[in-house]
């Protein structure tokens, strides 16, 4: 990197540190503070010039964020909620995408392929935004597991659906004979790549007690699983998710030394802080540059409304379907799942990856920035209040069980 490139990065990191300190002091969600800071930074006379691209988000920042989130998930809890979270991820993304696509087609006049691409990229909640927020507000353990797991899974589903639609936009056949195998390979292939890469990393880690080597192996696993899967047209998100789950759970059984594990977790906590910070502040800086006037206030407002409507009609009916099962979702959880469905980095990465020949490309990018900014600033800012209002803050295990039973 040149000296010119390091200068704006250094300025941004200094701003990040100041915002982190201020946010914690005044009780503001960190992600909200960073986005607001990015917006203000963009309005200064000589703002730092650091580009926000699909490559930066997708290939540099997203792999460690997905991997770190999965690294912290307990497999037992993740597995216990899998029927619920898979339903919300698979059916929920499809329902939300359809609602948004239909709304934008009929109100904004977008083509069906453009509206479907936007509906798919904006339908999934973003694990970067969601997990950063929920770790701060310390919601009940089960609620956090459900929200975080769903955000990780539906990211993979949205990325796969987007890839299939982008291929159709580029001229591929839209028939089930090609779409279904492509979708299955993308999801299943990502899991397989994640298993292979993490398995090799654990095999090598078991032969050393050097914590620096262990940290390096996890770094290789995070990026290699994501990038190899993408190269094979499988889901990088699913690969990094799988690798993180395997290393976080199986690695603790002996592949990593007792001495090395705290170092590994501490390293990934720092990497997540750094990547999260860059994502949110860059979103804020570049959201300020979007040509809102050309898009129109009506279109922007409609997009926000349809995104919220899509989330509403997917969360409440699908949650209700589990009401008489052991995966029953208390009413308070449903409200948090609906309003806590923040959008973020993945939506922007996919928007920036839209085919250049798509007529609505710039309008979709601008709209995605607006929806993401609304989601983080408005929904993110009010989420701590909602969790407190519903009395869903983390309690001792006995109290949490009693509160969940009472809420349902």
PATIFI-336362 format. One record per residue: y, z, x of N, C-alpha, C in turn. Coordinates in pm, whole numbers, plus 50000, padded with zeros to 5 digits. Example, Ala and Ser with C-alpha at 12.3 -4.5 7.8 and 13.67 -1.06 7.14 Angstrom:
# residues 2
494315078051319495505078051230496705078051320/497755070851285498945071451367500035078751290/
END
This chain:
# residues 408
498815000050084500005000050000501255000050088/502274993450046503504992850122504345005050094/505395006650180506305017950161507015017050027/507295004649983507985002449855507125007249739/505805005649752504905009749645504765024949639/504725031449756504555045849758505755053449703/506965047749722508185054849681508215057849531/508025047849441508025051149299506875060249258/505725058849324504595067449292504915081949326/505555083949441505955097449481506945103549384/507905095349338508905100249241508235104249110/507285096049066506585098948941505765111748953/505085113649066504285125749084505155138249088/506355137149145507275148449145507695151749002/508005141448922508365143548782507195149848707/505985145248736504775150748672504675165748698/504885169948822504795184248856505835192348779/507055187248773508115194348702507825195448552/507335184448494507015184448351505845193948323/504845194048410503695203148392504165217648389/505035221248483505545234948489506375238348365/507255229048325508115231548210507305232248080/506325223048064505515222647942504755235647921/504175240848028503425253248016504345265047986/505545264548039506485275748018506975276347874/507235264547812507775264547676506705262447569/505425260947612504335259547516504225245747455/504715235447524504635221747476503335215347524/502595208247437501405201147486501755192147604/500965193147708501235186147834501385171047814/500485165147735500515150647713501805146447644/502285154547551503545151647481504715152247578/504725162647663505775163947762505825152247857/504665147547901504605136247993505095123347928/504665120947806505095108747737506605108947717/507145120347672508585121647654509305119947788/508725125647893509315124148026509335109748071/508265102348040508215088148075509275080148001/509465083247872510505076547794511885079047853/512165091647890513465095047948513645088648086/512545088548163512595082648298512935067848291/512405061048187512665046748173514125043848140/514835053748087516235051748048517225055148160/516725060048274517605063148387518105050148450/519225050548522519805038248578518865030448670/518075037548751517175030648844515785036848834/515035033948724513725040348705512705035348806/511715043648839510625039148928509925026948870/509605017548956508975005048910507495005348945/506695010048851505245010348871504595003148754/503894992148777503364984248665502234991248592/502134988348463501014993148381500204980948341/498994979948392498164968248367496804972348316/496094962548263494734965048217493854969448333/494044963448451493234966948567493484981248610/494754985548612495074999148653494425009248558/494535007048428493965016548330492445015848332/491905003748322490485002048296489635004148421/490114999448535489284999848656489615011448749/490805017348736491215028048828491255041748758/491925042648643492155055648581491105059748479/490555050148404489615053648297488255058648348/487645052448451486325057348495486295072148531/487225077248613487145091648644487445100548525/488285095948432488605104148315487405105548222/486705094548196485505095148112484415103348182/484245100948312483215107948388483475123048389/484735127048415485065141348422484865148148288/485245141348179485055147048046483575149348017/482735139448052481305140648029480685151148121/481235152448241480725162248339480805176348284/481815178948200482055192248146481285194848016/480685184347957479965185947830478585192047852/478255201847770476905207447774475975198347695/474905193647759473995184247694473425189847565/473075202847566472475208647446473425207747327/474675211347348475665210747240475965196247201/476065187547301476315173347275475185167447192/473935170447230472765165247160472695170747017/473015183546999472955189646866473885182946766/475015177946812475995171746723475875156546719/474865150946788474785136446804474675128646672/473865132946574473825125446448475205124146382/475965134946383477305134846324478265126246407/478305128546537479275121446621478955106546633/477665103046634477295088846637477705081846508/477525088546396477935082746268479435080546264/480205090646308481655089346311482085078346408/481355077046519481715067146619481375052946573/480155050946525479715037446488480325033146355/479985040146248480495036346116482005038846106/482465049746167483885053046159484765042546221/484405037646338485195027146404485175014446321/484015010846266483904998646186484794999546061/484745010945992485555012645870487045012345904/487435020146005488855020846042489365007146087/488565000046167488974986846215489164977146099/488264977646001488354968745884489614971645802/489924984445782491114988145705492374983345775/492474985745906493654981745982493774966445986/492664959646008492694945046016493144938845885/492584943645774492984938245643494464941045616/494904953145650496294956545627497254947945706/496964945745835497864937845919497794922945885/496654918345839496534904345799497404901445677/497344910345579498054907645453499534911845456/499884921745537501294926045540502104919445651/501494917645769502214911845882501944896945898/500954891745825500644877545834499894873545959/499264883246027498494879946147497224872346108/496734863946199495464857046176494354867346168/493224863546107492124873046094491604877546231/491504868246326490964872146457491944881446529/493254878646517494234887546579494234901246514/494164901546381494154914246308492884922246339/491754915446350490494922246381490504927746524/491064920146617491154925146754492024937546761/493154937346690494024949146689493334960846619/492694958246506492004968846434490934975446518/490234967546597489154972846680489694980946797/490724975746865491224982946983491964995846947/492494996446824493275008346784492445017946701/491215013946662490405022346571489865034846638/489545033746766488885045046834489905055346880/489555068046864490385078646923490175078447073/491185082647146491175081347291490755094547358/489675094347438489235106947500490265112647596/491035103947663492055108747755493055117647680/493565112547567494555120047489493915132047420/492775129847356492135140247275491675152047360/490975149147469490415159947551491505167747622/492535160547670493665167547734494305177247637/494465173047511495105181647411494215193347372/492945190547345492055201047294491725211547400/491785207947526491605218047629492795227647635/493965222647598495155231047599495195240547480/494845235247361495005243547241493825252847218/492745251147295491585260147289491095262047146/490675250947087490105251446952488705257246959/488145260746841486775266046835485815256946911/484795263246969483895255847057483215244146987/482685246246866482005235346798482975224146762/484165227746717485175217746683485525209446806/485715215946920486045208847043484925199247083/483675203947072482535195447108482475183147019/482645184946887482585173746793483705163646822/484925168646837486075159746859485955152446992/485615159647099485535153547230484375143547238/483205147347183482045138447186482315125747107/482915127246989483205115446908484185106246980/485195111947044486185103547112485565095847228/484615102147297483935095247407483035084047354/482285086947247481375076947193482105065447126/483155068447047483805057446977484645048847069/485015054147185485655045647286484695034647331/483445038747355482445028747395482215018447287/482135022947161481915013847049483085004147035/484325009247044485505000647030485584990447142/485284994847265485344985647379484314974447364/483124977947315482074967947294482474958347182/482944963947070483374955346959484504946046999/485444951047078486544942747125486044931347212/485104934447302484564923947391483884912947311/483154916747207482474906747123483494898047050/484544904446994485574896946922486374887947017/486654892947138487394884847236486584872547275/485254874247284484404862747315484434852547201/484444857447077484534848446961485884841246962/486954848446994488294842347001488334831547108/487514833247213487484823347321486554811647292/485864812047175485054800647136483584803247120/483114815647143481694818747126481304818246979/480024816246953479534815746816479614829646752/480144830646629480264843746564479014848046487/477924840846502476724843846425476044856746469/475264862746377474564875246407473584873546522/473044861446538472054859046644472644861146783/473954859746797474594862046927475354875346930/475964879146818476794891246816475944903846830/474844904946753474024917146754473394919546892/472744909646954472194912047088473284915847190/474474909547180475564912847273475994927347256/476094931647131476494945547103475434955247154/474164952347126473084961347168472994962147320/473144950647387473074950747533474244958747592/475424956847535476594963647588476424978747580/475954983747465475754998147450474555003147532/473404996747511472185001047581472254998547730/472814987147770472944984047911473824994047983/474904998447915475775008547975475025021548001/474205025747905473415037947921472435036548038/471765025048045470785022748152471455022948289/472585016248302473305016148430473725030348468/474235037848372474645051548399473485060148446/472315058348382471135065948422470685062548564/470685049748597470235045448730471185050448839/472475048348818473455052248920473465067448940/473475074948830473495089648843472195094848902/471065088248867469785092248925469765090549075/470295079349124470355076949269471285087149337/472415089949272473355099649329472715113549340/471965117549237471305130549240470185130949345/469495119749360468405118949459468955121149600/470095114849630470695116449762471315130349777/471955135149670472605148349676471605159449704/470375157549655469355167849677468935169249821/469385160149907468995160450048470105165750138/471175170950079472285176150160472825188950098/473415197250183474115209150132475595208550169/476065196650204477465194550240478265191450113/479175200450076479905198449949480815186249953/481255182050071482085170050081481265157550048/480015157550092479115146350058478835146449908/478625158149851478375159249707479555153949625/480775157449666481965152449598482025137249608/481755132049727481805117649748480765110449662/479595116149651478535109949570478935109449422/479575120049372480005119749232481115109449211/481985107749311483035097549302482425083649295/481435081349380480735068449378480065066249243/479435076849191478735075649062479705072148950/480885078448949481865075848842482305061348842/482715056348958483235042748964482125032248962/481025034849035479955024949042479335022748904/479075033448830478465031748697479365023448607/480665026548607481625019448522481735004748563/481975002248691482264988548737481024979548737/479864985248771478624977248767478314973348623/478444982748531478184979648390479114968648341/480404969748373481354959448330480994945848391/480554945848516480164933248583478964926848513/478104935248455476914930248385477184928148236/478464928648196478874927048055478304937847965/478084949648024477704961347947478934970447936/478794981647867479934990547844480125000047962/481254998648032481575007748141481805021848093/482385023147973482625036447917481305043647892/480325036747833479025043047808478315046347939/478485037848040477845040348170478435052748237/479775053848238480415065548300480115078148219/480065076948087479715088248001478305093248033/477355083948043475975087648074475865093948212/476515087848310476475093148447477045107248452/478145109548384478755122748384477875133248318/477255129548205476345138748137475155142448224/474575132448289473385134848373473745143748492/474805140148562475175147748682475655161748645/476415162948535476915176048495475835185548450/474755180348392473705188948337472485189848427/471965178448473470795178848560471175183148700/472375178948745472815182648879472925197548899/473235204848791473365219348802472015226348814/470915218748798469585224848805469025225048947/469815220849045469305221749182469695210249273/470075198649216470455187349302471715190749381/472645197849316473845202349385473685217149421/474165220849537474035234549583474955243849504/474595256549500475455266349433476825266949498/476845265049629478115265049702478945252649669/478275241349653478995228749634479515226549492/478835232149392479215229449252480665233249221/481155245049260482565248149232483525238249297/483175233449417484025223549483484055210449404/482875206349356482775193949279483605195049151/483445206049078484195207748952485685208848978/486065215949084487475217149118488095203649155/487345195649230487835182349266488065173749142/487105174049049487235165548930488295170848834/488545183848835489645189248756490975183848807/491105183048940492335177548998492465162548970/491365155148985491405140748960491795137948815/491235145748721491565144048580493045147048555/493555157548618494985160948604495855149348654/495515144048770496305133348829496245120648743/495045116648703494885104348623495525105848486/495315117348422495945120048292497455118948302/497995125148406499445125348425500005111248440/499355103248523499825089548544499715081448416/498615083048342498435075548219499565078448121/499815091248094500795094747990502215091248031/502575093748157503955090948196504195075848203/503195068048243503345053448245503405047748104/502635053648012502725049347872504145051547820/504705063247850506065065947807507075056347866/506965053847996507905044748064507845030648008/506645025847983506505011947938506675010547787/506475021447712506745020847568508225018347543/509075023847631510525021947616510945007547638/510094999647706510434985647735509964975947628/509234980847526508654971647428509734966147333/509644953147302510664946647217510474950147069/510834962447031510654967046893511434958646794/512634954446834513484946746743512804933846701/512104927546796511424914846763510234917246672/509584928946687508414931746603508824934946460/509884942746447510334946546313509854960346276/510764968246219510454981946182509374982646074/509384972745982508404972645873506994971045927/506824961946023505494959546081505024971846158/505944977946234505584989846312505175001346220/505935003446115505625014146019504305011445947/504104998745909502854995145841501654997645931/501784994246059500674996146153500315010946163/501315019546176501045033946184500365038746055/500875034145942500285038045813498845033645799/498535021245837497165016245824496215023045922/496715026446040495875033546136495505047446081/496475054246025496195067445965495275066045844/495505055845761494655053645644493215050645687/493075042145790491725038845840490995051145889/491715059945959491105072346007490715081345890/491565081945789491315090445672490065085945597/489945072945570488825068245488487535067445568/487605069645698486355070345775485925084945796/486875093845824486505107745856486015115345733/486765115145625486435123745511485125119645441/484925106845404483645103245340482435104945432/482565101045560481425102245650481095116945676/482105125445687481845139745706481185145745582/481645141245464481085146445339479595143145327/479165132045386477755128045378476835138145447/477375146445536476575156445608476675170345546/477315171245431477665184345376476445193045346/475325187145309474135195045275473125195445390/473585192245509472705192545627473175203245724/472445204745832472845214645932474045210046014/474455197345992475645192246060476875192645970/476825201245866477935202145771479265204445843/480295197245798481615197945861482555205945771/482995217645813483945225545732485205217545702/485865220745592487045213045551488135213345657/488305224845724489315225645829489025216145943/487745214645978487355205346084487735191046046/487535187645918487855173945875489335171045891/490185180745857491625178845872491985176646020/491345184346108491625183046251491075169746305/489885165846260489335152846301490245141346260/490805142446140491695131946091493005131646171/493705142846174495035143046236494955143146389/493835147946442493665148446588493125135546647/493065124946567492575112146618493645104746697/493975109946815495035104046897494565090946961/495515081746976495245069247047495905069947184/495425061847279495995062847413495625051547505/495125055147623494985045647733494045033947702/492915036747638491965025747613492565015147523/493275019347417493905009647327494855000547403/495635006147495496574998147571495864989147671/494804994247734494044985947829493454973847758/492914975947638492334964847563493424955247515/494564960847471495664952147426496144943347540/496264949047660496724941347775495694931047821/494454932547772493384923047808493184912147703/494064911547602493944901247499494044887247559/493324877447501493394863747552494844858547551/495294851947658496674847047665497024837147554/496014829947501496304819747399496334825447257/496174838647241496204844647108497654844947058/497884839546940499254838146889499964851546875/499244861846835499864874946809499824884246930/499524879147049499284887747165500424897747191/501664892847202502774901747233503034911547119/502894906746996503104915646881502064926846880/500814923546915499754933646918500004943847028/500434939247146500714948347257501834958047218/502924952547163504044961047122503624971047015/502864966246917502394975046809501474986046863/500614982446958499724992547018500525003447089/501564999547162502425009447228503065018847126/503535013147015504215021246912503245031146849/502045026346814501045035146752500635046346848/500435042746975500055052747075501165063147092/502415058447101503535067747117503645077146996/503515071546875503555079946754502435090246757/501245085546791500075094246789500225106046885/500735103447006500855114147104502045123247072/503185117147038504395125147015504335132846884/503955126346776503985132846644502695140746619/501535133946627500275140946601499975151246710/500215147346837499955156646946500825168946941/502085167046901503025178346895502685187946782/502115182846673501815191446557500385196846556/499525191946644498145196646645497995211446674/498705217146773498565231646795498915239646670/499965235346600500355242146475499245241146371/498635229046358497585227146258496365235746288/495945236046414494785244246453495065258946426/496275263446455496645277346428496715280046278/497285270446205497425272046059496055273145991/495085265546041493735265645984492855276646044/493425284346136492705295446202491445290246272/491625279546350490495273446420490595275146571/491415284746615491475287846757490195294246803/489925293446934488665298746987488595313846972/487445318446924487205332746904485925336646977/485645349446988484315353547037483235347346949/482065344647008481015337146938480705342346798/480615355246781480275360846649481325357746546/482615359246585483705356246492483735341646457/483455332946557483515318446534482485314146432/481275319746443480225316146347480615320346206/481145332446194481535337446062482665329146004/483645325346087484775317346039484325303645995/483405297546067482885284346031482135284845899/481315295245883480565296545758481505298445640/482565306445659483515308845551484275296245515/484625288145617485385275945593484595265545518/483275265545538482455255345471482055259745331/
END
